[in-house]
Amino acid sequence: QVQLVESGGGLVQAGGSLRLSCAASVSIFSLNAMGWYRQAPGKQRELVAGMTSGGSTNYADSMRDRFTISRDNAKNTVSLQMNSLKPEDTAVYYCNAIWGTMVYWGKGTLVTVSS
């Protein structure tokens, strides 16, 4: 069982930045991959960024130049640095982890970008 707890969401003006963090209850070395997804009102959940245990990263095209995923192995956390935020980035952001054949989700953190 893996527990994921997100933090760092909030209200920010367009053009601003936020940093989200996800704390895992296990060593992130043991996880196959971790990532961030988001779900805007009335829309499906979508991938924002992901990172494998080997450190390879992937991003949604629309966020590649503005968002950066990183990890802190000592703290068992994965972070998402979000810059140049836009109103359309408003969503609940979820942390995700893959451990073997199991997929785990955090409860999400709300990011609201005002215009």
VEXNU-788295 format. One record per residue: x, z, y of N, C-alpha, C in turn; residue number from 0. Coordinates in steps of 0.2 Angstrom, whole numbers. Atoms other than C-alpha are relative to their C-alpha. Example, Ala and Ser with C-alpha at 12.3 -4.5 7.8 and 13.67 -1.06 7.14 Angstrom:
<sites>
+-------+-------+-------+-------+-------+-------+-------+-------+-------+-----+
:  n_c1 :  n_c3 :  n_c2 : ca_c1 : ca_c3 : ca_c2 :  c_c1 :  c_c3 :  c_c2 :   i :
+-------+-------+-------+-------+-------+-------+-------+-------+-------+-----+
:     4 :     0 :    -6 :    62 :    39 :   -22 :     4 :     0 :     6 :   0 :
:    -4 :    -1 :    -6 :    68 :    36 :    -5 :    -4 :     3 :     5 :   1 :
+-------+-------+-------+-------+-------+-------+-------+-------+-------+-----+
</sites>
This chain:
<sites>
+-------+-------+-------+-------+-------+-------+-------+-------+-------+-----+
:  n_c1 :  n_c3 :  n_c2 : ca_c1 : ca_c3 : ca_c2 :  c_c1 :  c_c3 :  c_c2 :   i :
+-------+-------+-------+-------+-------+-------+-------+-------+-------+-----+
:     4 :     0 :    -6 :     0 :     0 :     0 :     4 :     0 :     6 :   0 :
:    -4 :     1 :    -6 :     7 :    -5 :    17 :    -5 :     1 :     6 :   1 :
:     4 :    -1 :    -6 :     0 :     2 :    33 :     3 :    -3 :     6 :   2 :
:    -3 :     3 :    -6 :     2 :    -7 :    49 :    -4 :     2 :     6 :   3 :
:     3 :    -3 :    -6 :    -1 :     0 :    66 :     3 :    -4 :     6 :   4 :
:    -2 :     4 :    -6 :    -1 :   -11 :    82 :     0 :     5 :     6 :   5 :
:     1 :    -3 :    -7 :     2 :    -5 :   100 :     3 :    -5 :     5 :   6 :
:    -3 :     4 :    -6 :     6 :   -12 :   117 :    -5 :    -5 :     3 :   7 :
:     5 :     4 :    -4 :   -10 :   -21 :   121 :    -2 :     3 :     6 :   8 :
:     3 :    -2 :    -6 :   -19 :   -20 :   137 :    -2 :    -6 :     5 :   9 :
:     2 :     5 :    -5 :   -24 :   -29 :   153 :     6 :    -2 :     4 :  10 :
:    -6 :     3 :    -4 :   -12 :   -40 :   162 :    -3 :    -6 :     4 :  11 :
:     2 :     6 :    -4 :   -14 :   -53 :   176 :     4 :    -6 :    -3 :  12 :
:    -3 :     6 :     2 :   -10 :   -71 :   172 :     7 :    -1 :     3 :  13 :
:    -7 :     1 :    -2 :     8 :   -75 :   173 :     4 :     6 :    -2 :  14 :
:    -4 :    -6 :     2 :    13 :   -58 :   167 :     2 :     0 :    -7 :  15 :
:    -3 :    -1 :     7 :    21 :   -51 :   151 :    -3 :     6 :    -3 :  16 :
:     1 :    -6 :     4 :    17 :   -39 :   137 :     4 :     0 :    -6 :  17 :
:    -4 :     0 :     6 :    26 :   -33 :   122 :    -4 :     4 :    -5 :  18 :
:     3 :    -3 :     6 :    17 :   -29 :   106 :     4 :     2 :    -5 :  19 :
:    -4 :    -3 :     6 :    24 :   -18 :    92 :    -5 :     1 :    -6 :  20 :
:     3 :    -2 :     7 :    19 :   -16 :    74 :     4 :     4 :    -4 :  21 :
:    -4 :    -5 :     5 :    25 :    -1 :    64 :    -3 :    -1 :    -7 :  22 :
:     2 :     0 :     7 :    25 :    -3 :    46 :     2 :     7 :    -4 :  23 :
:    -1 :    -7 :     4 :    24 :    12 :    33 :     5 :    -1 :    -5 :  24 :
:    -5 :     1 :     5 :    37 :     4 :    22 :     6 :    -3 :     4 :  25 :
:    -6 :     3 :    -3 :    54 :    -3 :    25 :    -2 :    -8 :     0 :  26 :
:     1 :     7 :    -1 :    52 :   -21 :    32 :     4 :    -4 :    -4 :  27 :
:    -4 :     4 :     4 :    66 :   -26 :    21 :    -4 :    -2 :    -7 :  28 :
:     4 :     1 :     7 :    54 :   -25 :     6 :    -6 :    -5 :     1 :  29 :
:     6 :     4 :    -1 :    41 :   -36 :    14 :     3 :    -7 :     0 :  30 :
:    -2 :     7 :     0 :    41 :   -55 :    11 :     0 :    -3 :     7 :  31 :
:     0 :     3 :    -7 :    36 :   -59 :    29 :    -5 :     5 :     4 :  32 :
:     5 :    -4 :    -5 :    27 :   -51 :    44 :    -1 :    -5 :     5 :  33 :
:     2 :     4 :    -5 :    18 :   -59 :    58 :    -5 :     2 :     4 :  34 :
:     5 :    -2 :    -5 :     6 :   -59 :    72 :    -5 :    -6 :     0 :  35 :
:     5 :     4 :     0 :   -11 :   -67 :    72 :    -4 :     2 :     6 :  36 :
:     4 :    -2 :    -5 :   -24 :   -67 :    85 :    -7 :    -3 :    -1 :  37 :
:     7 :     2 :     1 :   -43 :   -69 :    86 :    -4 :     1 :     7 :  38 :
:     4 :    -1 :    -6 :   -52 :   -73 :   102 :    -7 :     0 :    -1 :  39 :
:     8 :    -1 :     2 :   -71 :   -70 :   104 :    -3 :    -7 :    -1 :  40 :
:     4 :     6 :     2 :   -81 :   -83 :    95 :     5 :    -5 :    -3 :  41 :
:    -5 :     4 :     3 :   -65 :   -91 :    87 :     3 :     3 :    -6 :  42 :
:    -3 :    -3 :     6 :   -56 :   -90 :    71 :     7 :     3 :     1 :  43 :
:    -6 :    -3 :     0 :   -41 :   -80 :    68 :     6 :    -5 :    -1 :  44 :
:    -5 :     5 :     0 :   -25 :   -90 :    71 :     7 :     3 :     0 :  45 :
:    -6 :    -2 :     0 :    -7 :   -88 :    68 :     3 :    -1 :     7 :  46 :
:    -4 :     0 :    -6 :     4 :   -83 :    83 :     7 :    -2 :    -2 :  47 :
:    -7 :     1 :     2 :    21 :   -81 :    75 :     1 :     4 :    -6 :  48 :
:    -2 :    -3 :     6 :    29 :   -76 :    59 :     7 :     0 :    -1 :  49 :
:    -7 :    -1 :     2 :    45 :   -70 :    52 :     1 :     2 :    -7 :  50 :
:    -2 :    -2 :     7 :    52 :   -70 :    34 :     5 :     6 :     0 :  51 :
:    -5 :    -6 :     1 :    62 :   -56 :    27 :     7 :    -3 :     1 :  52 :
:    -7 :     3 :    -1 :    77 :   -68 :    29 :     1 :    -1 :     7 :  53 :
:    -1 :     1 :    -8 :    74 :   -69 :    48 :    -2 :    -7 :     2 :  54 :
:     3 :     7 :    -3 :    66 :   -87 :    49 :    -6 :     2 :     3 :  55 :
:     6 :    -1 :    -4 :    53 :   -88 :    62 :    -4 :    -7 :     0 :  56 :
:     4 :     6 :    -1 :    39 :  -100 :    65 :    -6 :     2 :     5 :  57 :
:     4 :    -1 :    -6 :    27 :  -101 :    80 :    -6 :    -5 :     0 :  58 :
:     5 :     5 :    -2 :    11 :  -109 :    85 :     2 :    -4 :     5 :  59 :
:    -3 :     4 :    -5 :    15 :  -124 :    95 :    -2 :     2 :     7 :  60 :
:     2 :    -2 :    -7 :     5 :  -118 :   110 :     4 :     6 :     3 :  61 :
:    -3 :    -6 :    -2 :    15 :  -102 :   110 :     8 :     1 :     0 :  62 :
:    -7 :     0 :     2 :    32 :  -107 :   105 :     5 :     2 :     6 :  63 :
:    -5 :    -1 :    -5 :    40 :  -107 :   122 :    -2 :     6 :     4 :  64 :
:     1 :    -6 :    -4 :    32 :   -91 :   129 :     0 :     6 :    -4 :  65 :
:     0 :    -6 :     4 :    31 :   -79 :   114 :     7 :     0 :    -4 :  66 :
:    -6 :    -1 :     4 :    46 :   -72 :   104 :    -2 :     6 :    -5 :  67 :
:     1 :    -5 :     5 :    44 :   -62 :    88 :     7 :     3 :    -2 :  68 :
:    -6 :    -3 :     2 :    58 :   -50 :    83 :    -1 :     6 :    -4 :  69 :
:     1 :    -6 :     4 :    61 :   -35 :    72 :     5 :     5 :     1 :  70 :
:    -4 :    -6 :     0 :    69 :   -18 :    72 :     1 :     3 :    -7 :  71 :
:     0 :    -3 :     6 :    75 :   -14 :    55 :     0 :     7 :    -1 :  72 :
:     0 :    -8 :     1 :    79 :     4 :    58 :    -6 :     3 :     2 :  73 :
:     7 :    -3 :    -1 :    62 :     7 :    65 :    -6 :    -3 :    -4 :  74 :
:     5 :     3 :     4 :    53 :    -4 :    53 :    -6 :    -2 :     4 :  75 :
:     5 :     3 :    -4 :    44 :   -13 :    67 :     1 :    -7 :     1 :  76 :
:     0 :     6 :    -2 :    40 :   -30 :    72 :    -3 :    -1 :     7 :  77 :
:     3 :     1 :    -7 :    37 :   -35 :    90 :    -1 :    -7 :     2 :  78 :
:     1 :     6 :    -3 :    30 :   -49 :   100 :     0 :     0 :     7 :  79 :
:    -1 :     0 :    -7 :    36 :   -52 :   117 :    -4 :    -6 :     3 :  80 :
:     4 :     5 :    -3 :    23 :   -62 :   127 :     1 :    -1 :     7 :  81 :
:    -2 :     1 :    -7 :    28 :   -70 :   143 :    -5 :    -6 :     3 :  82 :
:     4 :     5 :    -3 :    19 :   -81 :   155 :    -7 :    -1 :    -3 :  83 :
:     7 :    -1 :     3 :     2 :   -75 :   149 :    -5 :    -4 :     4 :  84 :
:     5 :     4 :    -3 :   -13 :   -86 :   152 :    -7 :     3 :    -2 :  85 :
:     7 :    -3 :     2 :   -32 :   -81 :   152 :    -2 :    -2 :    -7 :  86 :
:     2 :     2 :     6 :   -34 :   -91 :   136 :     4 :     4 :    -6 :  87 :
:    -3 :    -4 :     5 :   -22 :   -79 :   127 :    -4 :     7 :    -1 :  88 :
:     4 :    -5 :     1 :   -35 :   -66 :   128 :    -3 :     0 :    -7 :  89 :
:     1 :     0 :     8 :   -38 :   -60 :   110 :     1 :     7 :    -2 :  90 :
:    -2 :    -6 :     4 :   -37 :   -46 :    98 :     6 :    -3 :    -4 :  91 :
:    -6 :     2 :     3 :   -19 :   -47 :    91 :     1 :     4 :    -6 :  92 :
:    -1 :    -4 :     6 :   -16 :   -42 :    73 :     7 :    -1 :    -3 :  93 :
:    -6 :     0 :     3 :    -1 :   -38 :    64 :    -1 :    -1 :    -8 :  94 :
:     1 :     2 :     7 :     1 :   -45 :    46 :     6 :     1 :    -4 :  95 :
:    -5 :     0 :     4 :    12 :   -42 :    32 :    -1 :    -2 :    -7 :  96 :
:     1 :     2 :     7 :    15 :   -50 :    15 :     5 :     4 :    -5 :  97 :
:    -4 :    -4 :     4 :    21 :   -39 :     1 :    -1 :    -2 :    -8 :  98 :
:     2 :     3 :     7 :    22 :   -48 :   -16 :    -6 :    -5 :     1 :  99 :
:     6 :     4 :    -1 :     5 :   -56 :   -18 :    -5 :     3 :     4 : 100 :
:     5 :    -3 :    -4 :    -4 :   -44 :    -7 :     2 :    -1 :     8 : 101 :
:     0 :     1 :    -8 :    -8 :   -47 :    12 :    -3 :     6 :     3 : 102 :
:     2 :    -6 :    -4 :   -10 :   -32 :    24 :    -1 :    -2 :     7 : 103 :
:     2 :     1 :    -7 :   -18 :   -31 :    41 :     0 :     6 :     4 : 104 :
:     1 :    -6 :    -4 :   -17 :   -19 :    55 :    -7 :    -1 :     3 : 105 :
:     7 :     0 :    -3 :   -33 :   -15 :    65 :     0 :    -4 :     6 : 106 :
:     0 :     4 :    -6 :   -28 :   -25 :    80 :     1 :     4 :     6 : 107 :
:     0 :    -3 :    -7 :   -24 :   -22 :    98 :    -2 :    -6 :     5 : 108 :
:     3 :     4 :    -4 :   -33 :   -30 :   112 :     4 :    -2 :     6 : 109 :
:    -4 :     3 :    -6 :   -24 :   -41 :   125 :    -5 :    -4 :     4 : 110 :
:     4 :     3 :    -4 :   -34 :   -46 :   140 :     4 :    -3 :     6 : 111 :
:    -4 :     3 :    -6 :   -27 :   -58 :   153 :    -5 :    -2 :     5 : 112 :
:     5 :     2 :    -6 :   -36 :   -59 :   170 :     3 :    -6 :     4 : 113 :
:    -2 :     6 :    -5 :   -35 :   -75 :   181 :     0 :     2 :     7 : 114 :
+-------+-------+-------+-------+-------+-------+-------+-------+-------+-----+
</sites>
